[in-house]
Amino acid sequence: KRLHQEWNELSEQQRKELLDHPRSMELGEHLTVLFSPELIYVVSLYYELFTEAIKREQVKGVYLSAVTSLYEKCLIAAASRFRIPVFMGQHGIGMNFAENIFAEEQQPYFLVMGKKYQQELVKKGIAEDHAIVTGPQIFEELVPYIGKEKEKTKQKNILFLTSPLVEDKLMEK
């Protein structure tokens, strides 16, 4: 409640200076949502729950396949607090999951499908030893069915869309 109240008492200029982000003035009311009591509560709750779980269960590392929600970001923050490694599994062809949302000293390990993706991450500034080629973990459950007799169905093709390509601005539609 105090954080929300202090945020509301700041002028637009003070908010911009506090956030030190070039777009902070453009975002205006959207930033106010970030400091609403409800959102502060949810973020705090997730973070504290992850912190407690990591301590209680003596977690040695965390695995994620996305970084798009508050849930994942709070888990990353809790892992960072304890300096335990974060493993990011590639689950599609998009590479925006490598955007730097991590503390500089807490670079995650990216588990990627192939050399091509490893090289793309290195171009984005990820250390090569943090871009590990593991193959496509997302298809491991399909392996037992490869080469087996297929059932007769009306479907001829299956399209796997495993990445938010439109949202990541890699495709228009």
C-alpha positions in Angstrom: 0.0 0.0 0.0 2.9 2.3 0.8 4.6 1.8 -2.5 1.4 2.4 -4.4 0.7 5.6 -2.3 4.3 6.9 -2.9 4.0 6.2 -6.6 0.7 8.2 -6.8 2.4 11.1 -5.0 5.2 11.5 -7.7 4.9 13.9 -10.5 5.3 12.6 -14.1 8.8 14.1 -14.2 9.8 12.3 -11.0 8.4 9.0 -12.3 10.4 9.4 -15.5 13.6 10.2 -13.5 12.9 7.3 -11.2 12.4 4.8 -14.0 15.2 6.2 -16.2 13.6 4.8 -19.3 13.3 6.8 -22.5 9.7 5.7 -23.1 8.5 6.2 -19.5 6.7 9.5 -20.3 4.9 7.9 -23.3 3.6 5.1 -21.1 1.8 7.4 -18.7 -1.2 5.7 -17.2 0.1 2.2 -18.2 2.9 2.6 -15.7 0.3 3.4 -13.0 -1.1 -0.1 -13.5 2.3 -1.5 -12.7 2.1 0.3 -9.3 -1.5 -0.6 -8.5 -2.0 -2.4 -5.2 -3.3 -5.5 -7.0 -0.4 -5.9 -9.3 2.2 -5.2 -6.5 0.4 -7.8 -4.4 0.5 -10.5 -7.1 4.2 -9.8 -8.0 5.1 -9.9 -4.3 3.1 -13.0 -3.7 4.7 -14.9 -6.6 8.2 -13.7 -5.7 7.8 -14.7 -2.0 6.3 -18.0 -2.8 9.2 -18.9 -5.2 11.7 -17.6 -2.6 10.2 -19.9 0.0 9.9 -22.9 -2.3 13.6 -22.5 -3.4 14.7 -22.3 0.3 12.5 -25.1 1.6 13.1 -27.5 -1.3 16.8 -26.6 -1.7 16.3 -26.0 -5.4 19.6 -26.1 -7.3 18.3 -24.7 -10.6 15.1 -23.7 -12.4 13.9 -24.5 -15.9 11.6 -22.3 -18.0 10.3 -22.4 -21.5 9.1 -18.8 -21.6 9.8 -15.4 -20.0 6.6 -13.7 -21.0 4.6 -13.6 -17.8 4.9 -12.3 -14.3 5.0 -15.8 -13.1 8.3 -16.6 -14.9 9.8 -13.3 -14.2 9.2 -13.7 -10.5 10.8 -17.1 -10.6 13.8 -15.7 -12.4 14.1 -13.0 -9.7 13.9 -15.5 -6.9 16.5 -17.7 -8.5 18.7 -14.7 -9.0 18.4 -13.9 -5.3 19.9 -17.3 -4.5 22.3 -17.3 -7.4 21.0 -20.6 -8.7 21.1 -21.2 -12.4 18.2 -20.6 -14.8 17.8 -22.9 -17.8 15.7 -21.6 -20.7 14.5 -24.3 -23.0 13.8 -23.3 -26.6 10.2 -24.3 -27.4 9.8 -22.7 -30.9 11.7 -21.0 -33.6 11.5 -17.6 -32.0 14.7 -16.2 -30.4 13.2 -13.3 -28.4 13.4 -15.4 -25.2 17.1 -14.3 -25.2 16.2 -10.7 -24.6 18.1 -9.5 -21.5 15.7 -9.6 -18.6 18.3 -11.1 -16.4 20.8 -9.4 -14.1 24.2 -9.1 -15.8 25.9 -11.4 -13.4 23.0 -14.0 -13.7 23.1 -15.0 -17.3 20.8 -18.0 -17.9 21.7 -21.1 -19.8 19.8 -21.4 -23.1 19.0 -25.0 -24.2 18.6 -24.7 -27.9 17.6 -27.1 -30.7 20.6 -26.8 -32.9 23.9 -25.1 -33.8 22.0 -22.4 -35.9 20.2 -21.2 -32.8 23.4 -21.3 -30.7 25.1 -19.1 -33.2 22.2 -16.6 -33.2 22.3 -16.4 -29.4 26.1 -15.7 -29.5 25.4 -12.9 -32.0 23.0 -11.4 -29.5 25.7 -11.4 -26.9 25.0 -14.7 -25.0 28.2 -16.5 -24.0 28.7 -19.6 -26.1 29.0 -21.8 -23.0 25.6 -20.5 -22.0 24.0 -21.5 -25.3 23.9 -25.3 -25.1 22.7 -27.5 -28.0 20.4 -30.1 -26.6 18.1 -30.9 -29.5 14.3 -30.2 -29.5 13.1 -31.2 -26.0 9.6 -30.2 -27.0 9.3 -33.2 -29.3 10.7 -35.9 -26.9 7.2 -37.2 -26.3 6.7 -37.8 -30.0 9.9 -39.9 -30.4 8.1 -43.2 -29.5 5.7 -42.7 -32.4 8.2 -42.0 -35.1 8.3 -44.8 -37.7 5.3 -46.5 -36.2 2.2 -47.4 -38.3 -0.1 -44.4 -38.5 -3.8 -44.6 -37.8 -6.1 -43.8 -40.7 -7.6 -40.4 -40.2 -9.0 -37.6 -42.3 -6.2 -35.3 -41.2 -3.3 -35.3 -43.6 -1.1 -32.6 -42.0 -0.4 -31.3 -38.5 0.9 -27.8 -38.1 2.9 -27.1 -34.9 2.9 -23.4 -34.0 5.1 -23.4 -31.0 6.2 -19.8 -30.8 4.4 -16.4 -30.6 5.8 -15.2 -33.9 3.3 -12.4 -34.5 3.7 -11.2 -30.9 7.5 -11.3 -31.2 7.2 -9.3 -34.4 8.9 -12.0 -36.5 5.8 -12.4 -38.7 3.0 -9.9 -39.5 0.1 -12.3 -39.4 
